[in-house]
Amino acid sequence: MNNSFEQHGAFSWFELMTTDTEAAKTFYGQLFGWEMEDTPLEDTTYSVIKVGKQEVGGIMSTAVAQVQGSPPSHWGVYVTVSDVEQTATKAQELGAKILVPPTDIPDVGRFAVLQDPQGAVLSVITYKNSSS
């Protein structure tokens, strides 16, 4: 397992939410040489980005039901934490808004989306089977 999946406070995953996943996969594949591995989900396909054999991120459509408000295409980042609930509570105490409350990702872990007091958004995650 990638050490950043276990290290509290480490950036561990990058995710592109886009209006055109096929165009994005072509663009980034040609630009950086990334390989994509598609995984079917309930109502969409999630494309895992690989650099060499290392999984580093993913690409998903903004058109899926779980994405609210039809946001523009954007990159998001995940920071590994030891406890998602505890981190979300502390973030709120420090003035953050919880945009997505702690939520399970089947076979992956548990995450939440936070907006800091200045308006920047990031996700926190505890990976399943992590030793952190």
Protein Blocks (a to p, Z undefined) as FASTA:
>chain_A
ZZklmmghiafbdcdddfblklmmmmmmmmnopacdddddfklccddddehjbcfbdcdd
fkbmklghiiadddddddddfblklmmmmmmmnopacfbgcdddehkbccdddddfkopa
cdddddehiaZZ
